[in-house]
Amino acid sequence: VQEAKADAQKAAEECERLRREEALVRDEETRDHRHKMELEDALERGKKDLKSLRQEMEPLQRELDVNGEELKRLRERRANADALASEQQKQLDDLREDYKSVEVRKRERESELLDLRRKLNSKDFSAAEQLDELQRLREEEMQRRKEIEETLEAARREFA
C-alpha cells in the first residue's frame, strides 16, 4: 500500500511537473504567435511604405532623367560654344595678322612713293618715264585696294 501511495505521489508530482511544463510551452507558443503576428504586421507596413516610397520616387526619377538630359544638352552646347569661340579667336588672330601685313605693305608703299617722289623731283626721269611710273603705281594701288576690299567683304560675310 505504501509503495502504491509512493508511486501515486510520484505520479502526481510527475503529472504536476508535466502540467507546469505544458503551461510554459503554451505561454511560449502564445509569445511566439504574438511575435509572428507583430512581424507579419511589420512586414505589411514595410510593403506599404515601400510601395509609397516607390510612388514618391517615380516623379523624382523622371525629373532626374529630364535634368540629366538637360545637363547633357548644356554640356554639348558649352562644347560647341567653346569650339566656336576658339574658331572665332583663330579668325580674329588671322584678321589681326592680315591687318599687320597690310599695314607693313602700306608703309612699304609709302616709303616707295617717297623714294619715287624724290627721284621724280630729281629730274633724272623724262616726262614719259614719270607718267609710266605713275601709271604703274596707280595700277598697283588699285590692285591693293581691290584686295583689301575683298578681304573686308569676306570678313563681313563671315561675321554676319
Protein Blocks (a to p, Z undefined) as FASTA:
>chain_A
ZZmmmmmmmmmmmmmmmmmmmmmmmmmmmmmmmmmmmmmmmmmmmmmmmmmmmmmmmmmm
mmmmmmmmmmmmmmmmmmmmmmmmmmmmmmmmmmmmmmmmmmmmmmmmmmmmmmmmmmmm
nopacfklmmmmmmmmmmmmmmmmmmmmmmmmmmmmmmZZ
